[in-house]
Amino acid sequence: MANEQMLAQMREKPGFIAALDQSGGSTPGALRQYGIPESAYSGDAEMFRLMHEMRVRIISAPAFSGDKVIGAILFEATMDGQAQGKPVPAFLWNDRGVVPFLKVDKGLDAEADGVRLMKPIPGLDALLERAAKAGIFGTKMRSVIEHASSSGIASIAAQQFAFGAQISAHGLVPILEPEVSIKAPDKAKAEKLLRDELLKGLDALPASQNVMIKLTIPDTPDFYLPLIEHPRVVRVVALSGGYSRTDACVRLAKNHRMIASFSRALINDLTKSMSDAEFDAVLAASIDEIWKASVQKA
């Protein structure tokens, strides 16, 4: 079962979740942003090694601690790796006070009916067993809504809850992530349809099952309060979705009891060439800005 201390931190502690889960498709872009061009490595193994080094540098920085970063979402290879001679999940929780999560999805299918469902996740049960043994608290899985299609959004919600039930059966807390694209021409309508579908799914959950939900920051402030207040929901967190950090933080600060789970908006200003002191200072400033938007609401 989920660690009760971790669960309490996820329910109650002020702060935000760092999304450090870039996978094969997004890793080259993240490395380029960090100052490592594709010409600097050859093959996936070397690419993921460089990405792991970047992540370890981030989670080892003084500012990356449970004082403000209450959780971190990891890629599978990061979960299996080490930081300062310790398994990454143990290092995060025992040394930094940060609750570890694991990204479990395998990417997206092509758009159909206005949405992009998740691809099948082969070997999910075995991965979940391994994650639980490694000290992982929960998981994350992403699908995307491109248009306000009622049937498409119903399919998105059904898939998220189905995988969520499988994950909960292993004693882990799933983060459901049905992202509404910020480019959707009918974003507000899509958010209404999604909220209704999520509420139906939450009402159907047994009392023993809890979830977290990761959502695009809504057009209408506090639009997701009914989800936040649902008894089956541990926390509702926000993705940056392509907004700049400043824009995402301004939008997030208008949504009470919703905290950040940012990826690009957290790490975009970091580069490999920085000295450790400069790297730590830039990361600390980013953490402070996101923390304030998560905790000090407009």
N, C-alpha and C positions, 0 to 999 in steps of 0.2 A: 504493500500500500504506500501511497505517497507520504513522504516524510512530513510529519505534522508541523515541524518547525518551518520547513520550506513552504508548506501550505499557508501557515499563518503569515509568513512574509509576503506571499503573493496576494493574499486577501487584504492586508492592512498596511503594509509599510509604504511610506511615501517614496517615490522614485520612479524609475523606468526600466524597460528591458532593452538591452542591446541586441540587435539582430546581426550576428556574425556568421551567417549561414549561407553565404554566396556559394553556389554550386557550379557545376561544369559550364553552364551557359553564361553565367554572370561573372565568373572568376576572371577571365581575361580583361574585362572592363575595369574591374576593381583593382587589378594589378597595374593597369595602365594609369589609373588615377593616382595610384601609390607611387608611380614613377618607374615601373618595370614594364617595358614594352614586350610584345610577344616575341620579338627577335632575341630576347635575353634568355629564353628557355626553350626546351624541346620536349614535347610530349606532356601528357596529363600528369604523370608522376612528378615531374619537376615543377610543373605549374602549381600543383597542390602543395608541394613542399614549400614553395615560396609564399603561398597564401597562408599556410600554417605558421610560418615564421612571422608574418605580418600580424596574424591574430594573437600569437603569443606575446608579441611586443605590446599590443593593445591591452590585453588582460593583465599583463605584468606591470603596467603603468600605475603609479601611486594613486591617481584619481579614479582608476577603475576598481571601485570597491563597493560593497553593499551599503555604504552610506548614501549613495545616490543611484547606483546601478544595481537594482535588486534582482535582476535575472539576465541571462545571456542565452541566445539561441545559437546552437552549434551545427556545423556541417558534420556528417558522419566521420570523415577523416579526422576532424578536429577532436571529436569525442574519443577517438582511438589514439590520439597523439598525447604528447607530454608537454608540460610547462614547468620549467625549473626542476626537472627530474621527477615530476609527479604526474599521474594521469590528469588530463585537463578537467574532467568533472570534479574530481577530488580537490584539485588546486583551486578551482573557482569557489567551491562551497567552504572548504576548510580554511583556506588562506585569504580569500577575498570576501567571503560572505555573500556570494552571488549564486543564485539558484540556476542550475544548468538545465537547459532544454535541448531537444534534438529535432532538427528538420528531417522529416521522413518521406515527404513526397518526392516523386521522380520526374517532376515537370508536368507540362500541360499538353492536353490534346489540342488539335486545331479547333478554331472557333466554330460552333454550331449552335443554332437557336440563340444567338446573342451572348453565349458564354463559352468559356474554356474550362472544361472539367479537368480534373487530375487524371494523368495516366494511371494504369494499374500499378500497384506497389508490390511487386513480387518479393517474397521472403519477409514480409512485414512482421509476422509473429516472431521469427527468429531475431530480427533486428530489435524488436521491443524487449525481448527477453535479455538480450545483450545490454541494451540501454539501462534497463532496470538494475542489472547487476553492476553496471558502471557508476550508479548513483545519479542517473538522470531523473529529474522530477516530472517532466512533461515533454510533449512533442508539439511540432507545428507543421501544418500542411496548407498549401496555398492553391486556390483556384481563382479565376478572374471573370468578372462580369463586364462585358463590353457595351451592352444595351439593356434597356428595361423590358426584358422579355419575361413575362410571368412564368411561363413553363420552363424556360431556361434557368431562371433563378430558383425555382422549386427543385430542379435537378441538382443545382449547385448545393443547396442546403441539404438535400437528402444524402448526397455523397459525403458531405462533410460530417454529418451526424453518423452515418454508417461506419466510416473510418474511426470516428470518435469513440463509438461503442467498442470497436475492436481494440483500440488503444487503452481505454479505461479498464478493459478486462485484464490487462497486464499490470494494473495498479498505477498507471501513469495518468497525468492530467493532460488532455489534448487541448491545444490552441487551434480552434477552427479559424481559418483565414479565407473567407470569401471576399476577395478584394474587388471593390467597384473601381473601375478605371477612372482616373481623373479626367480622361479624354472622352468619356461617355457623353454623347450629346444630350442624354436624358438622365443625367446622374442622380438628380433629386428623386425622380420617379423610381429609378432602380433601387435607391436606398430605402424608399418606402416599401417596395415589394420585398426586399431582402429582410428588413426588420420584421415584417409580418411572418415570413417563412421561418426565421430564426426563433421567434416567439412560439410558433406552433411546435417546432422541434424541441425547444426547451421545456415546454409544458408536458411533452410526452416522455421526458427522461425520468427514470426511476430516482427516488430520493437518494440513492447511494452513488449516483453518478454526477460528477461536476465537470464543467468545461470552462475554458477561457475562450475569448473571442477577439480576433485581431481584424480591425476594420479600417477602411479608408476614412479619413476625417470627414464628417458629413457637411453638406452645404448649410444645413440648419443647426446652429449650436444646440447641444444637449439632445439631439434627435435620438440618440441611442440610450438615453436614461432608462427606458423600460427594460432594456437588456441588462444594463448595469445593475438594476435593482432586482433582477430575477434571482430566486433562491438557488438555482442550479449554476449560477455564473460566479466564478471565483474573481475574475477581473476582465474588464474590456480594455484593450490596448489599441493604439493607433499606429498604422504604418504611414510612412511619409509619402509613398506613392508617386514620387517624381517631383514633388514640391521641393523647393530649396529649404534648407534648415530654418532660415528666418521665417519664411512663409508658413511652413509646417508648424512651427512653434506658435506663431500668432494665431493660427486656426485652432490648434490644440488647446491653447489657453482659454478659449471660449467654451470648451466642453468639460463640464465639471465631472470629476471622478473618472475621467478617461486619461490614461497615461500613455506615454510614447513607447513604441517598439520600433525604433528607427534603425536603418542600415546605412544607406548612402548618406543620409542627412547627418549621421554620426561621424563617419570616417572620411568624408570627401576632402577635408583639408589636410590630411596626413600624407606625408611623403617619406620614402625610404631614406632620402638624403638628409633629413633632419637630424640634428644632434639629439641625443636622448632628452636633454633638457628642453629643447624646442618642441620635440614630439610630445612630451608629457604636458607642456604648457598649452599647446594647441588642443590636445585631447581634453584636458581639464576644462578649457573654455567651452568646448562643444558640449561636454557633459553638463556643465553648469546651466547652459542655455536650455538644453532639453529637459533637465530636471525642473527648472523653474516653470516651464510650460506645462509640465506634468503635475506640479504640486501647487503652484501659486496661480490660481485661476482668476480670469478677468471677472 
